[in-house]
Amino acid sequence: MSEKNSVVSPEIYQLKVTLLGTRPPIWRRLLVPSDLNLAQLHDVLQVAMGWQDGHWHEFLAGGRRFGPLDPEDQFMADDVGDECKVRVGDLFGRTGAKALYTYDFGDTWEHSIVLEKRLQAAPNMIYPICTDGKLACPPEDCGGIPGFYDLLDALQDPAHEEHQELRDWVGGDYDPEVFSIEAVNRILTRLIPRRKSSKRARAVAG
């Protein structure tokens, strides 16, 4: 194969995602190709954090907003750019660059996204992938950060008047301390077409 026809692997961006307002922080570390568009990054964030993708969302970076464009969408303003036309590499131009990802305009879950490193794709590695993280995501529709901590207080106190009701609502298997990288990556393998790097691709890129 000639170099002209070789596929060059995109850079890999190491992103740290932190759910703002949580204490201790609920966070994830992700390795994603720089050529993912923001709609695809949204899908990755939903899986990595543990959300159910049942609400609207947007990205904010450099004073610009991006989200899903839908003429019937009552939440999105006219100044929101099309997330399908912006790539991760466009949003994070340098190490340390930040963006804000908001999910659910009612509960307003705000996530800080920071570009920690720009890496070359590793041989035989598949992306995107989650490499680290702490704590479980809050349940959907629990009332944002204040509602989440009220929920935890009730779940941890058998004498709380809403203890049993909220335990039934959240489900008996919910544990705020548990986060499984393996479970996240099993879903990510089915989410976006996976790409393996190659020595040939890296040689061309270099």
C-alpha positions, -999 to +999 in steps of 0.1 A: +000+000+000+014+034-009+017+061+017-009+082-001-035+056+005-026+048+041-050+057+068-034+080+094-047+075+129-061+106+145-045+120+177-060+106+209-072+131+234-071+123+271-101+140+287-110+143+323-148+147+329-160+159+363-196+163+374-196+198+389-209+202+424-203+167+436-183+160+467-162+139+465-160+145+428-177+121+404-154+119+375-142+099+345-110+098+324-115+090+287-093+085+256-111+096+225-100+101+189-097+138+180-118+133+150-150+123+169-177+149+164-195+164+194-226+143+189-204+112+192-186+127+222-221+132+238-228+095+233-195+086+249-201+109+279-236+094+284-221+059+286-191+068+307-210+088+333-240+065+334-267+087+321-297+074+301-298+100+273-333+110+280-329+147+281-314+176+260-278+186+262-253+212+250-216+220+249-201+254+257-165+263+249-149+296+241-182+314+244-198+292+217-226+267+222-231+234+203-259+209+205-284+188+185-302+208+159-339+202+157-364+227+144-390+215+169-366+217+198-380+243+222-348+243+244-321+251+218-316+287+209-308+301+175-271+307+183-264+270+190-241+254+165-245+219+150-226+194+172-223+171+142-201+196+124-176+202+152-149+177+162-132+171+195-100+184+180-118+216+170-131+222+205-099+215+224-070+233+207-044+229+234-036+209+265-055+224+294-084+236+272-118+233+289-154+229+278-187+226+297-211+199+289-247+203+303-271+174+304-308+178+313-319+215+313-342+208+343-318+191+367-289+209+350-261+184+353-229+204+344-197+186+335-163+201+333-142+186+304-105+192+304-080+181+278-052+166+299-030+152+272-027+147+234-013+113+226-004+091+196-027+061+191-012+031+208-007-001+187-037-025+189-056-002+212-092+005+204-109+038+211-128+055+227-121+039+260-125+048+297-094+044+317-103+056+352-131+071+372-147+073+406-182+069+420-216+062+404-236+087+384-267+102+402-300+087+392-319+105+364-346+130+374-336+132+411-336+170+412-300+180+403-272+183+428-294+193+458-319+165+451-291+140+447-276+147+481-311+147+497-316+113+481-283+100+495-292+112+529-325+094+528-310+062+514-284+061+542-309+067+570-334+039+576-353+062+600-358+088+573-395+092+565-389+087+527-362+060+531-383+031+518-401+050+491-369+064+476-351+031+479-379+015+459-377+044+434-340+042+428-338+004+428-322-019+452-290-023+432-280+014+432-248+020+451-233+055+449-198+042+456-196+017+427-182+025+393-172-002+368-147+007+340-153-028+326-191-022+323-186+012+306-161-002+281-183-031+272-209-006+261-184+017+244-173-012+222-207-012+206-212+025+205-189+039+179-169+020+151-137+010+168-104+017+152-070+000+159-039+020+153-011+005+131+026+009+129+021+019+093-003+046+101+019+060+128+049+060+104+029+080+079+017+104+106+053+109+118 
